[in-house]
Amino acid sequence: MRKSFKGLFFVLVMLSLLLAACGGGTAEENTQNNVVVEPTEEVMEEPTEEVMEEPTEEVVEEPVDTGLTCAEPIKVGFITDLSGALAIYGAHMIPSFMLGMEYATGAPGSVGDVFDATAATENTFTLEGCEFQVFVRDDASTPDNTATVARELIDVEGVDILVGTVSSGATATLQGIAAENQIPLIVAPGAANDITGVNFNEYTFRTSRNNYQDAINECTYLTQQYSTFVQIAPDYAFGQGSAAAFRDACTLDGGTFVADDIFAPLDTTDFTTYMEQILDSGAEAYIVSWAGGGFVPLMQAATDQGVTESMDLGATFIDNVLMPIWYGNALGSTAGILYHWSAPDNAANDFLVEQTKPRYGVMPDLFAGDGMNAAIMLVEGIKATGGDPSADALIPVFEGMTFEGPKGTVYIRPEDHVAIQDMYILKLVNLTDPDANFYEYVDTTRPEPPCLLPEALVDRCGDLPVGTLSGE
């Protein structure tokens, strides 16, 4: 039977989106109950001074006990998209990473409360006897640009650690340069399976999820609604990995794909012929895995060709800006999302939510969790090494690391450096709230993807399923 939200139950894997259920999902009402009312009750029941002192001890006093010192400033190269096809997502990264550095070190950076990438390219944070110098560069999601700015950061600025980038294709380039120079790389928010799969190297870690985590989350719910599927994805690493993951996860959950996966070039602007293939498949729902501006003409073609009238579109919820544009007919629907500020209930997320809008004018968006997690992971790693930023010191610390971020506990799986993390399932209840408080909380999950290392490294996978969720 067709659902009332026909045409928009998207499974847009553009960068993922996943379930939630640990402590603090929220609707408009639930957000106030869980995030505001409960802390208010604690403040009224306990002396205000104690409530103020506890967070201070976590952020500032606890690191003091380590006696952290650094012989030289820790230099961090932060690469994101500020001007290219995925700049809408790069805009999520600057505020969240800088606030994450502030949260982890206990004070704002040298530029003050707000980092404006049009006015500054450096920001310095201090923790005990350590300085963290962050150098910001724009790669416009173009691999050639990524290579240029990465080499400049390494050869000219002498960075010790790299963080980035938005495009999975550009991230592959960044991985190679990091390995060549033996520099640890924290990937955020690139999602392609290949990053910690066929392109794996010992220097690459991630705080972003991978395609499989998106698919495991979404297929659990899609297959409760539909039996037959067809999917379209961009013809590069992110799209190919996403299609493989969705086919595996949804099939394992009882779904059937009635046609071959459809791949279109990333720069496609006319999706007419692709929509005709989707329409001819006869599937109940079509899954879209797309990132960037191409999603707009894709959805327009789906409307023009009658696809949205003939079958339902499975898609994860997306960023706060595009949600009102494309999900107007989806009110009442339930889907997965990588991160939304209203879902988690923890101290790091509270800080991110409380500080982002007053300083940057918007609420934290889709990839804000990845950005803040990257900063926290970086600082926690340096604390664990006693101020040593070398790969020899950081790699064994990062492998198996757990830390607390805005998405709760993150675990860096030592076998393949995948970041096991909470993902969320939410119900869309409105699209007009000025703070993008669009959802009611439904659930939290922690998807466990298979190990996707290349054959030469498969021994690293240990007891994990290899290649597919079933391991077959």
N, C-alpha and C positions, 0 to 999 in steps of 0.2 A: 504494500500500500504506500502511496506517495505521502510524504510528510508535508505539513503545513508550511514548512520553511523551504519548500522546493526551490531549487535554483541556487541556494546558497548555504550549503553545509560544507564548505570548502575544506579540502585537505591540502592546502597550499604549503608545501614544504619549503618555502623560500628560505627558510632558515630555522624552521622548526618550531615545534610547539608541543608542549607536553604536559602531562597530567599533574594533579596536585592533591595531597591529602594529609599531610603531616600536621601541623598545628594550626593553621590559621587561615583557611579559605575565607573569602568574604563576598558578600553581595553588597549593595549599597548599604543595607542595614547591617549586615554582618561585619563589614569593614569597620563600622563605627563601634560595634559591640566588641570585636576582637582587638582592634588596634588602638582605639581611643578609650573606650569605657573601662576595659580591664586595667590598663595602666593607671587611669584616673582613680580607680578604686584602690589600687595599691598605694598610690600617693596619699590618698586620704586616710588609709588604714595605718600606714607606716610614716614615720617622720619624714618630712620632705628632704631633710638633709641626707638621710640614708639613701633615698632613691637617687639623689643627685650624685652621691659619692660612688655608688656601685658602678654606673657606666664609666665614670672617670677612672676607677681602678682598672676596669677591663681594657680601656683604650690607652691609658698613659702609665699607670703605676706598674702594671704587670710587666711591660717590657723593661722597666727600669731594673728589675731584678736580674736581667741577663747581662748587664754591663756591656752592652753592644758597642763596639767601636769599629771603625773602618779606616784602614790606612789611607785610602783615597776615596773620593766620592763614588758611590755606585751610580753608574751611568746607564740610563734606560732609553732605548730607542722605541718610541711609540708610533706605529704606522697605521693610518686609517684612511678612509675615503672622505675627503672634504669637498671635492669638486666634480666627481665622476658619476657614473651611472648608479652607484650604490651610496651616494652621499647622504641619502635619507637615513641610512643606517649608521653611517659614520657619525652623524649628529647625535646618536644615542651614546656613542662611545666616549666622547670627550668629557661630558659632565660626570659620567659614572666612573670612569677611570680616575679622574682627579679627586672626586669625592672618596673613592676607595683608597687612594693614597693618603688622604687626610684622615680617614677613619682608622687606617692601619698605623699611621705614625702619630696621630693625636693632635695635629694642628694643620691649618691651611698651608699651602705652598707659598713660595716667594712672590707670586703675582697677586696674592690675596684671595678673597672668597670666590671669585669668578675667573675662570680661564677662558679667554677669548682667543680662538685660534687665528683670527684675522689680525690680532694685535701682538701676539706673543708666540714664540715657538719653544720656549723653555720654561720649566717650573721646577723649583727645588724644594724638597721636603726634608725635614730633619727628625731623626729618631735617635735619642741619646747621643752617642758619639758618631753617628752615621749620617751622611748627606745622601739623598737620592735625587740626582739630576735627571729630569725627564725631558727628552728632546722629541718634539712632536713634528711629524712629517706627513704630507698628503701624497698618496700614491694614485688617487683617482681610479682605483680598482683596475689598473693596467699593469700587467706583469713587468713590462719594460720600465715603467716608472717605479714600481716596487723595487726592482733590482738597483736602479740608480740611487734612490733614497736610502736603501739598506746599506749599500756600499759606502755612501757618504757618511752615514751614521757610524759605521765601523771604522773606516779609514781616517776620517777627519775628526769626528767627535770621540772616537774611542769607546763606544758603548760596550757594556758588559753583558747586557740582556736585551733581547728584542721582544716586543709585544705587537701583535697584529695578525692579519688584517681582515677587511670585510669580505672581499672576493676570495672564494676557494681557489680559483685559478691563480690569482696573485699570491695567495698563501703558499702554494706549491713552489713558486719561485723563491719566496722568502725562506722556506725550509731548506732549500739547497744551499743558499748563501749562509744561513746560520750554521749548517753542518760543516760547510767548507771552512768557516772561520772558528769553529768549535765554540759557538756562542749559544747559550740556552734561548729558546724561543717559546713564548707562551702565546698560543693561538686564541684569538678572540676577535670576531665572532664566527669565523669561517666554519662551515658545517660539513663539508664533504667527507665521506667515509675515508677517502684516500689519504687524508692528512695523517691519520693514525692507522692507516691500512697499507696500501702498496707503496705510499711515499714515506712510510715511517722511517725516522732516524732517531738515534738516542737523544738528540738535542731538542726535539720537538715535543712539547706538552700542549694540552689544551684546557681551557675552562669552558669553551663552547661545547655544545652537544654535537653528535654526528647524525647523519641521515637516519641511521637505524633507530636511534632513540626517538626521533620524531615519529617514525613509522610504527614502532611498537606501541607508543602512546596512542596514536590516532586510530590504528586498526582495531584496537580493543573495542572502540566505540562504533567505528564505521560498520563493522561486520554485525553489529547488533541491529543495524538499520537497513543494510543492503546486502544482497547476495552476489551480485555481479558488478564487475568494475572494468573500466578502461582508464588509462592515464596518459598524460602528456607532461613532458619535462624538457628543460633546455639541454642541448646537446654538448655538455661539457661535464667535468668531474662531479659537480654538485648535483646536476640533474640525473646523470647516469646512476650515481650512487643512491639517490633518492628513489628512483624507479625500482632499482633492484631491491632495496630495503622494503618498500611498500608491497611489492609483489610477494616477497618472502613472508612478511609479517601478516598481511591480510589473508594470504592463502593458508597459513598456519592456523589462523583463527576461523577458517571455514569459508572464506570468500573465494570467488572464481574470477579470473581475468579472461574476458571473452575475446580479446584482440591483443595483438602485439603492442608493446609500449610504443608511444609516439614521441619522437624527439624532433625538436625544431631548433634552428640556430638561435643563440642567445640574443642576437640583434634583430630577430624577426619583428616586423611591424604589421604584417598582414597574415592573420591566422585563419583565413577563410578555408583553405584546403584542409587544414588540420581539424577544424571544427566539423567539416563534412565527414572526416574519418571517424571522429568521436560519435557523431550522430548515427552513422551507419553501423556502429558496433552493436547497438541494441542494449548496451549496459544500463543498469539501473542508476549508477552514479559514475561520474568521472572525477578522477583525482588529478589535481594540478600541483606540480612542484615547480615553482618559479620564483625568482628573486629579481627585484629591481623593476624598472619602468615597463618592461615587456608585459607585466601582468595586466596593465590597463588596456592595451589593444587586444590582448587575449580575451579578456572578459567582454570587451565590446563586441568582438567577433562571435563569441558564444551567444550573446544576446541577439545579434543581427541574424545569425544562422538558425535561430530557434532552439539551440541546444539547451538553454536554461529553461525552456518551456517543455522540453521532452524528457529530460533526465535531471537528477539532482547532482549537485556539484559538491564533492566532499572536500573540505578545506579547513585547515587549522585557522584559528583566529590570528589576525595579523597586527600590525602596528597601530597605534592610537590615531594616527592621521588618516590612514586609508580605511579603517574600519567603518566609519559613517558613510563613506562613498560606496562601498561594495557590499555591505551587509545589511542594508536597509530592509530587505525581505527575510532576514534571518532571525529576527527577534524571537526569543523563546527556544532557540536551538542551543545545543550543547556540543562543544568541540574542545580540542586540545590547544594549548598555547605554551610556548617556551617559557615566558615570564610575563606577568602583569603585576604591577605594583600592589594591587589589592589582595593578591593570593597568599604570599608568605607571611608568617608571623614570627619575627625574630628581631634582635637588636640591630643587626646590620641593615636589614630592609627598612626598619623604622628610621634609621639615620638617613638612608638614601631618599626615602619618601619625604621626610621632613625638610631636607636641605635642597632638593633639586628644584622645586618650583620657585621658592623664594629667591634663589640665586640665578636660575636659568630660564624661568618663565614658563616651564612646562613640567608635567609630571614625568617620572622615569618611564621610558618606553621599552620596547620589545627586547633590545639587547643590553639594557642597562645592567642586568644581573651579570652578564658575561664581563662587562667592563670593570665593574667593581670587584668581581671575583678575581680577575687577572691581577689587579693591584694588590689585593689581600694576599694572594698566593705568592706574589713576588716578595713582598715585605716579610711574610712569614718564613719564606725560604732563606732570606738573608739573615734573619734572626737565628734560624736553626744552624746556619753555618758559622755563626759568630762574626759575620761581616765579610765573608769570602764569597765573591760573586762568580768564581770560576765554574766552568762546567764540571770539572772533577768534583767540586764540593756540592754543587746544586743538584746534579742529576740523581745521586742516591737519596737526597733529601726530598726532591719532588716525587720520586717513585714511591708510591704508597702513602703519600701525604694526605691528611685530612685537615680541612680548615672550615671555619664557619663564615659564610657569606650571606648575601641577601636571599639566596635560594636555599638556605639551610646548610647542612653538612655536605661538602663536596669531597669526593674521594678520587684521587688520581690513581687509576688502576696501573700497577707496576708493569704488567705484561705488555701493554700497548699504549699507555699514557692517555687512555680515554678518561674523560671526567664523568664519573657517575654522579648524578645530580637529580634533584627533584624537578618534575615537570607537572603541568597543571591541566586539569579539566574544569572548564567554566561554562556557565550558562549565560547567554547574552540576554540582558533584560532591558537595556536602553542604549541609545547612541547619541544622546544629547547632553549628557553630563559634562560640564565645562572642565572637569578634572579627569575626563575619560574613565570615570568610575562606571564602566559599562556592564559589569558581570556580577553574578552570584557564584560563589565558590562551590565546586562539586567534589573534586577529588585531587589527590596528589599521588603520583607514581614515581618510581625510580627505575626506569628501563635499563636492563642489562643487555647491551648489544653483543653479538658474537665477536670473536677476535678475527680481524681481517688482515693480519700481517701476511706479507708475501711468503711464498714457499720456503725461501732461504732462511726465514726467521720464524717459521711456524713453531719451532720448539719453545719459543718464548711464551706461547699461548698457554702452556701448562694444561690445566683441566678445563679451560674455557671452551665452549663450542667454537669450532673454526669454520669460517666462511659463511655459514648460515645460522639461523637460530636453532635449528635442529642438529647442526654439526655435520649434516650429510650433504 
